[in-house]
Amino acid sequence: GLRPYGVKVELFCEIEPAAQAVLRAHHPTVRLHQDVTLLDQLPARGRLLAAGFPCTDLSKSGKKSGIFGDASGLVRDVFRLLRAHPVVEMVILENVPDLISLG
């Protein structure tokens, strides 16, 4: 959705095979990493990081264990990567509204 604004995708990170297939079909030249927990660094030219992470611990119909739940806790890896790559100027995180209210 950011392409009209000149944003160029440098890297995707996705563990689900079906979602990987969609990304490869639409963006065949973009590097695809499989597991955010094993990703060591962000692309050197990256200035914007956009990330989504599982909502199973956050949604009204989920476990409601909060941001530190097993699945939703993957957001910690987003922050780990940001600490290692301080040139990122903007972060977009996507998730459910209960992300804020569940602490």
N, C-alpha and C positions, 0 to 999 in steps of 0.2 A: 503494500500500500504506500510505501514511501518513495517508490521509483520516480513518480512525477516531480519529486522535489530534489532529484539528483542523488539520492542515496543508492549506493552500490553495495550489494551483499557480498561479503568476503567469506563467510563461513555459516554453515548450518550445523546444528547439533541436535540429533534426534535418534532415540533408541528404538522406536516402534517401526518395524519393517514396512508396514503399509504407508505410514507417513513418509518414510524415507523414499519409497517409490514415487510418491507424488512430488516430493522435492526434486528428485533426480529428473523426473519427466519435465518439470517446468523450469528447472535451473541446472541443466546438465554440466555447466562449467564451474559451478560453485562447489568448493570443498565441503564435504559432508563428514562430520565426526559423529561417531555413534553414541558416546557416553560422556555426559558432562562431568561425571565424577573422575573420569580419566583424562579430561582435557587439561593440558598443562598451561596453555597460554592463548590469548586472543590474537587475532591478526595484528601485525605491527601498525597498519594504517587505520585500524578501527578507532573511530571517534564516537560511535553510537552503538550501544548494545541494546538489543530488543530481545526479551526473553519471556517465555511462558513456562509454567511448571505445573505439575499435577495439583488439582484442587481437591483430591479425595479426602484430605485431612481438613479441608476448609469449608466445603460447600454445605448448604443446609441439609442435603440428603447424604452427606458423607460422614466420616468418623468424628468430625468436630474436635480433633485433637490439636488443631492449631498449626502454626507455621513450623513447628519443630516435629511434626509427625513424620513418619517414615517416608512417605511419598512427597508431600509438600515441602519437606525439609531440603529438597534438592535446590531450593533457592539459595541455600548456603554456598553452593558451588558458584553461583552467579557472583556473589559477593567476594568469594575467594579469588575468582578471576579478575574482578575489578580492582582488588587490592594489588594484584600482581601487574596490572596494566593501567597505571594512573592517568594515561592520556585520554581515556574515554571521557567525553564531555557531556554526554547525555545518556540516560538509561530509561527505557520503557519496559515496565513490567506488566504483564497481563495475567489476570486471575479473577476470581469471583469476589463480589462485594464483601463477603464475610472474612476475607483476608484481614481487613482492618479491625473488625469487631472481635475476632477470636484471639487477638494478641499474637 
